[in-house]
Amino acid sequence: MRIFIILTLIFFISCSKELIKEKSEEKFVYPNYDSKTTSYFLEGLRNKSKGNWEAALRYFNWAYKESKNLYMKKEIAIANYNLSRFEKSLSAADSAFDKYNNDFELLELMINCSYKLKKDSLFIFNLDQMIDKFPQKYSYYFIKLRYIESNGDLESIVKFINTLNLSSLPPQMANEMLLKKIYSLFQLKRYSEVIKEFKQNIEYIDKENIALNEILVNSHYNIKNYKQAYTYQMKLINLNSLDIEDFYKLILISYNTEDKSKIEESFELSIKKFPQDLDLRVERSKYLFNLGKYTEAENSILSICKSDSLKIIAFNELATIADVKNLKREAIKYYEKALSISKENKNILNNYAYLLSELGENLDLALEYSKKALSKEPNNPSYLDTMGWILYKLKRYEESYNYVKKALDYTDNPISELHKHFAEILLVLDRKSEAVEHFEKAYIIGKDPKILEKIEELK
């Protein structure tokens, strides 16, 4: 019987050594444990397997007191961690790591504890050790990256990714790391570096990535490399051609290339994709007006306007385009076409009235239309200004003053033109100092050199 007990004890001691070895990534030589240490250790493992962490911790502590073997500290650290005693867990893990410094599980435990305890510098130190000792544990690259990202430190993201050997990483990971770096460089407005990084590492990156192509478009655009920006925007449209904003951007970039063929191509593609979009047609009409192709510009918009209400909108847009281009007669023609359909659209009534006041023509008709627009929206600052300016042209200065003053009262952000009108009215009313004040406000908003000259004359 005594021989059987001795053999059983030897068997348990042997098993305990193997169990300890299996938990570590190093091959250790353990001292022979006495029966008490072995008994405590095995009881600790049994409770650990059942999730009885308090009991497991108690037995592992006893085993450590008996043996002073640092590997027991690892089990103590694990038990404390599962009991949310992170400070004690970290202390025990750190003690064990002094000897077993290539133990993955210990290092992982130290990372988790330092994170839970918000010991940032220690957390990063342990992460760096993990990456250095176990370079194939790729998840820790991302953990470090996410941590740096959480601090919003774009420069550190770039520096960290620069330390990586992309060729040694799995393709998907290399792609993601590169995208992070490129995005960070873009956020830092280092556009030339974005383009350089893409070209140098093109073999590791997903060239069809939509976000990447958006970054490349904007990077080229910001360094005024418009032709390349156009190329990437075209690619973006081919990858994701559902968003109309992408087509508007293509048109914008095409203008900057100053390449007529690209401008026409951008409009052709856009209208083909969104044939009923009125705003696209308006944009194209602006371009055609620049080329002096007024009839083509008109047809471009009117071709999709079947109802009277849409035709009124179209004529109003055409009139606005013509007015901006200083083609006043063309603008009058379009307003009159709109009014021939209906004289109830308040915007057209107001805009036409204001245009007539600027030209100093048909002021009685302008007054009639302005009154009609105001009857529909009496507190509209733009309509009040129109009425005031018509009255100014009719030399009814006191009435003019009241309307433009009211227009200023009803707007929080008056445009330059409104201050200019008020200044002109004040001037004829012999209120020079007030006039200068409003001319100055007009200049601050609009930066019109003619207004500055006027101010200097008055002073």
WOGIZI-V854174 format. One record per residue. SS is DSSP state (hx for helix, st for strand, lp for the rest). Layout:
ss
SS
SS
//
This chain:
ss
lp
hx
hx
hx
hx
hx
hx
hx
hx
hx
hx
hx
hx
hx
hx
hx
hx
hx
hx
hx
hx
hx
hx
lp
lp
lp
lp
lp
lp
lp
lp
lp
lp
lp
hx
hx
hx
hx
hx
hx
hx
hx
hx
hx
hx
hx
hx
hx
hx
lp
lp
lp
hx
hx
hx
hx
hx
hx
hx
hx
hx
hx
hx
hx
hx
hx
hx
lp
lp
lp
hx
hx
hx
hx
hx
hx
hx
hx
hx
hx
hx
hx
lp
lp
lp
hx
hx
hx
hx
hx
hx
hx
hx
hx
hx
hx
hx
hx
hx
lp
lp
lp
lp
hx
hx
hx
hx
hx
hx
hx
hx
hx
hx
hx
hx
hx
lp
lp
lp
hx
hx
hx
hx
hx
hx
hx
hx
hx
hx
hx
hx
hx
hx
lp
lp
lp
lp
lp
hx
hx
hx
hx
hx
hx
hx
hx
hx
hx
hx
hx
lp
lp
lp
hx
hx
hx
hx
hx
hx
hx
hx
hx
lp
lp
lp
hx
hx
hx
lp
lp
hx
hx
hx
hx
hx
hx
hx
hx
hx
hx
hx
hx
hx
hx
hx
hx
hx
lp
lp
lp
hx
hx
hx
hx
hx
hx
hx
hx
hx
hx
lp
hx
hx
hx
lp
lp
lp
lp
lp
hx
hx
hx
hx
hx
hx
hx
hx
hx
hx
hx
hx
hx
lp
lp
lp
hx
hx
hx
hx
hx
hx
hx
hx
hx
hx
hx
hx
hx
hx
lp
lp
lp
lp
hx
hx
hx
hx
hx
hx
hx
hx
hx
hx
hx
hx
hx
hx
lp
lp
hx
hx
hx
hx
hx
hx
hx
hx
hx
hx
hx
hx
hx
hx
lp
lp
lp
lp
hx
hx
hx
hx
hx
hx
hx
hx
hx
hx
hx
hx
hx
lp
lp
lp
hx
hx
hx
hx
hx
hx
hx
hx
hx
lp
lp
lp
lp
lp
hx
hx
hx
hx
hx
hx
hx
hx
hx
hx
hx
hx
hx
hx
hx
hx
hx
lp
lp
lp
hx
hx
hx
hx
hx
hx
hx
hx
hx
hx
hx
hx
hx
hx
lp
lp
lp
lp
hx
hx
hx
hx
hx
hx
hx
hx
hx
hx
hx
hx
hx
hx
lp
lp
lp
hx
hx
hx
hx
hx
hx
hx
hx
hx
hx
hx
hx
hx
hx
lp
lp
lp
lp
hx
hx
hx
hx
hx
hx
hx
hx
hx
hx
hx
hx
hx
lp
lp
lp
hx
hx
hx
hx
hx
hx
hx
hx
hx
hx
hx
hx
hx
lp
lp
lp
lp
lp
lp
hx
hx
hx
hx
hx
hx
hx
hx
hx
hx
hx
hx
hx
lp
lp
lp
hx
hx
hx
hx
hx
hx
hx
hx
hx
hx
hx
hx
hx
hx
hx
lp
lp
hx
hx
hx
hx
hx
hx
hx
hx
hx
hx
lp
//
